Amino acid sequence: MEYTKFLSTNALSRKSSWITQLRRYMIDPSPDLLWLAGGHPDSSLFPFTETTITLKNGQEIHLDPKLMATSLQYGPVEGNTELLKHLSELTQKLHSPPLWSQTQQLVTVGGQDGMAKTFVMLVNSGDYVIVPEPCYAGIFSELTALNPHYLSVEEDEEGMRADLLRSTLEQWKEEVGETHSEKRLKFMYTNPSGSNPSGTNMSEKRRREIYAIACEYDFLILEDDPYYFLQFQEDLPPSFLSLDTEGRVLRFDSFSKTVSAGLRVGYVTGPKVLVEKISQHIMATVMGGSSLSQVLVNELFHKWGMEGFLQHVKEVRDMYRRRRDIALSAAEKHLTGLCEWHEPRGGMFLWLKAPKIKDVQAMLFERGVAKNILLVPGNGFTTRPELPCQYMRASYSTLTPEQMEKAFKILAEVIREEIQLQNDKQTTKDC
Ligand SMILES: Cc1ncc(COP(=O)(O)O)c(C=O)c1O
């Protein structure tokens, strides 16, 4: 696959830093090497020396002075070498990427960091990108700043609709595809498992249909999958990475939802040429993720092994599934007749539609907050946030059953009041 056509002018002008040339000596330095290159501080002068971290199950991770020194030092830009070995093993076990020999991995400061840098790598002003409707709101801050044209494609319970994607692209091709050939269709963004905000898991059939369309129309797929382990089913559909026979998928994983959000560790997997470009951007900005965070995640793999890690994520998933069930029964009890929803198949969110409310924003931010509940209005999850929206996102990830019950009871009151207000306004208008 030829990737230059996908790169932005930013990425095309970005050159590998000379510091990168020193990297190969850092990865496995000879003990005899007298290191006069680079600006490494002497870690023996740092105030920290060693630490022991107790895990919830009583096990301990001990960072002795040697490991502590590594944790406090600059590390390789692509990430801790030992951790990368675990990530490689995990990825091959779960996704068996068909083009593994042409694939590279890179640790990022959470999945968000990898995606933001990918957007910069790919998008020139006016390029076309495909996003689901609704879409994870967090991508818009960086992506919209790059001024793309959004092709927004609605989801149903199986994820983005392949028939609508096809008709959108047919129309796009007819209207602009040929005339503005310098503006390219670059990628589709997808959050296929336990989608934020809709809670859908994209079915295998949908994934295969969409992958085939990506090959036909020649665009990349950015697979943002932080809720991969939070799918509430045993048999998981194949990831886009595992379907990728042409090298058009960049996959973003994250430990935020399973190990710790504050450690800020995620990783990108994808075609070497593209991952190398992201790595150059990392060199220019953070110069690599936190070494301490990466050492901790690595030590966790070391302590638990792959099987222990997979057992842990199952337990996390089961807990969220129980919370999902509690949220659903509270919704059933209090919101029936006021809201519509689908059962979330993964993730942390219930996507509610209030069909009798014209726009939920003022209702949530004014009356909702005054009564001590806060939900996210749905308009932030669309490419047209200025338009009124009847959707809202409720998270069930942290509330106790009692709090969930109370929250939806209050939400029902707030919605009833809003309906009353709308009716009163209408009556005044009619008079
Ligand atoms: C769909 C989605 N992608 C990415 C992120 C960012 O995750 P991270 O903490 O790995 O940066 C989030 C966080 O909520 C998310 O919901």
The ligand as an ORCA input file, in Angstrom:
! r2SCAN-3c Opt
* xyz 0 1
  C     -14.235      6.312     22.699
  C     -13.089      6.865     23.465
  N     -11.915      7.002     22.853
  C     -10.841      7.486     23.495
  C     -10.913      7.877     24.808
  C      -9.683      8.420     25.456
  O      -9.091      7.422     26.215
  P      -7.640      7.531     26.852
  O      -7.845      7.717     28.304
  O      -7.002      6.237     26.499
  O      -6.945      8.680     26.223
  C     -12.120      7.770     25.496
  C     -12.230      8.211     26.880
  O     -13.263      8.294     27.474
  C     -13.237      7.240     24.804
  O     -14.436      7.092     25.395
*
